[in-house]
Amino acid sequence: MDGEPILKVEHVSKKIGDQVLVEDLSFAVFPGEVFGLLGPNGAGKTTLIRMIVGLMSITEGEVWIRGARIRKQFEEAARQVGAIVENPEFYPFLTGYKNLLHFAGMVPGVDRERIDEVVSLVKLKPSIHQPVKTYSLGMRQRLGVAQALLHEPTLLVLDEPTNGLDPAGIRELRQYLRYLAREKGVAVLVSSHLLSEMELMCDRVAILQKGRLVDVRSIGEKGRGELERMVQFEVNQTHDLSSILQELGWSERETEIFSDGWPGRRSPD
Ligand SMILES: Nc1ncnc2c1ncn2[C@@H]1O[C@H](COP(=O)(O)OP(=O)(O)OP(=O)(O)O)[C@@H](O)[C@H]1O
């Protein structure tokens, strides 16, 4: 991978009492890429993201954002980050625009032109002057992304951004995340427990299981199917698809996705 990474996670662990939530994770995210954290519920995705954005202390290791350490140079590191970790909170009786104006007031250097720019980027122009209480979940999500982008971060972090979105909302989110990465050089970190979504959205995917990094894979231009092939490869090593899926803790739906793309399981035409 060329150039300096925007995000570098180095041997990061999180322990609470004698419980290990995240263990010795290392990876880097580069400008212009959409990087996914994929893993079943409880794998440690949110814990890792909370540490990356400084919402949770790091037990061991270091997170670097554009050369600034989140532990020791928090303000410098945080300036580079836009994030939605929990559900974004808005004033429901104010319009989307007034909510953005309010946030813009707290960030130096954000003018109305920038607000208009992020509003059109997340395709909220037609409804930006309506009260947020009239917004659908997808529209709130987009307003959240607009807010996270106001200060032109170089790293955008979204925890389970597709939760609750309909297929059209997921498609739009995917399109503008890719646009941000490709055209604006932003590094995007997203988490999900859905393999199919990660395949379509990401350039590379880190697979987490029980707080550990199983692997980092490139999705490549071909998109869909790469991860399926990876699982197939693992299957060929052990000859047991179901035990791997169980081990990964994937749901039945995910199991179906895996087996659909697995030639060994297809019935002959
Ligand atoms: N503050 C905490 N104290 C103790 N254990 C915690 C704490 N926060 C999370 N955990 C545990 O750490 C593990 C990882 O949780 P985490 O929320 O990071 O997983 P996740 O991959 O984001 O899953 P999900 O998609 O369900 O949020 C889980 O077993 C969870 O119960």
The ligand as a Tripos MOL2 file, in Angstrom:
@<TRIPOS>MOLECULE
LIG
   31    33     1     0     0
SMALL
NO_CHARGES

@<TRIPOS>ATOM
      1 N1        -17.8190   -1.7270   29.1730 N.pl3     1 LIG1
      2 C1        -17.7460   -3.0630   29.0490 C.ar      1 LIG1
      3 N2        -17.4610   -3.8390   30.1190 N.ar      1 LIG1
      4 C2        -17.3680   -5.1830   30.0080 C.ar      1 LIG1
      5 N3        -17.5450   -5.8400   28.8560 N.ar      1 LIG1
      6 C3        -17.8490   -5.1290   27.7660 C.ar      1 LIG1
      7 C4        -17.9460   -3.7040   27.8040 C.ar      1 LIG1
      8 N4        -18.2400   -3.2580   26.5380 N.ar      1 LIG1
      9 C5        -18.3170   -4.3770   25.7740 C.ar      1 LIG1
     10 N5        -18.0830   -5.4910   26.4950 N.ar      1 LIG1
     11 C6        -18.0280   -6.8850   25.9860 C.3       1 LIG1
     12 O1        -16.9710   -6.9220   25.0410 O.3       1 LIG1
     13 C7        -17.2870   -7.7770   23.9460 C.3       1 LIG1
     14 C8        -17.1600   -7.0230   22.6420 C.3       1 LIG1
     15 O2        -18.2320   -6.1040   22.5350 O.3       1 LIG1
     16 P1        -18.4030   -5.0860   21.3180 P.3       1 LIG1
     17 O3        -19.6240   -4.2740   21.5670 O.co2     1 LIG1
     18 O4        -17.1360   -4.3810   21.1110 O.co2     1 LIG1
     19 O5        -18.6380   -6.0850   20.1070 O.3       1 LIG1
     20 P2        -19.1640   -5.7740   18.6560 P.3       1 LIG1
     21 O6        -18.3280   -6.5690   17.7310 O.co2     1 LIG1
     22 O7        -19.2460   -4.3230   18.4250 O.co2     1 LIG1
     23 O8        -20.6040   -6.3900   18.6720 O.3       1 LIG1
     24 P3        -22.0260   -5.6910   18.4390 P.3       1 LIG1
     25 O9        -22.2060   -5.6890   16.9740 O.co2     1 LIG1
     26 O10       -22.9590   -6.6230   19.1530 O.co2     1 LIG1
     27 O11       -21.9520   -4.3250   19.0810 O.co2     1 LIG1
     28 C9        -18.6790   -8.3130   24.2240 C.3       1 LIG1
     29 O12       -18.5430   -9.5860   24.8000 O.3       1 LIG1
     30 C10       -19.2560   -7.3120   25.2180 C.3       1 LIG1
     31 O13       -20.1870   -7.9320   26.0530 O.3       1 LIG1
@<TRIPOS>BOND
     1     1     2 1
     2     2     3 ar
     3     2     7 ar
     4     3     4 ar
     5     4     5 ar
     6     5     6 ar
     7     6     7 ar
     8     6    10 ar
     9     7     8 ar
    10     8     9 ar
    11     9    10 ar
    12    10    11 1
    13    11    12 1
    14    11    30 1
    15    12    13 1
    16    13    14 1
    17    13    28 1
    18    14    15 1
    19    15    16 1
    20    16    17 2
    21    16    18 1
    22    16    19 1
    23    19    20 1
    24    20    21 2
    25    20    22 1
    26    20    23 1
    27    23    24 1
    28    24    25 2
    29    24    26 1
    30    24    27 1
    31    28    29 1
    32    28    30 1
    33    30    31 1
@<TRIPOS>SUBSTRUCTURE
     1 LIG1         1 GROUP 0 **** ****
